[in-house]
């Protein structure tokens, strides 16, 4: 799998895994990680980024 074939469907689980690990290491990051995830999910859901 090349970098160009990674889509949103492949990227979301990877980002979720990294976020989960960061939350375990530094729980105070939870608010920021959730906020960023919700903003990005909303932007992708509205189709503002292809």
N, C-alpha and C positions, 0 to 999 in steps of 0.2 A: 504494500500500500504506500503510495507516494504522498507527499504532503498535499499536493493539489487535489487528491481524491478524498481528503478529510472534510466532511460537511458538518453542518450543525448537529445532525443526528449522532455523529461520532464525537463531536467536541463536548456536548453537554455531559455525558457520563464522565469524561476525563476531568472536566472542570469540577464536577460534583465530588469526585474522588479527592482531588487536590484540596478543595474547600473543606471536606470532612477531616482530612489529616491536619490541616492548619487549625481547625477548631479544636481538635484534640490536643494539639501542642500549645495553642494560645487561645483559650476560651474567650478572652476579651475581643477577639476578632469577629465573633459571631454576628454582631449587629452589622458590621461593615460588609461581611461576606454575603449575608442575607439581602441587604439593601442592594448591593451590586448585582447579585443574581436576579433579583426581582426586576430591576431596571433593564438589564440585558434581555431577560425573558420577555418583558413587555415590548421592547423595541423590536425584537425578532418576531414576536407574535403579531405586531402591527405591520410587519413587512417593510419597515423603514430601512433595514439593512438586508441585503440579499446574500 
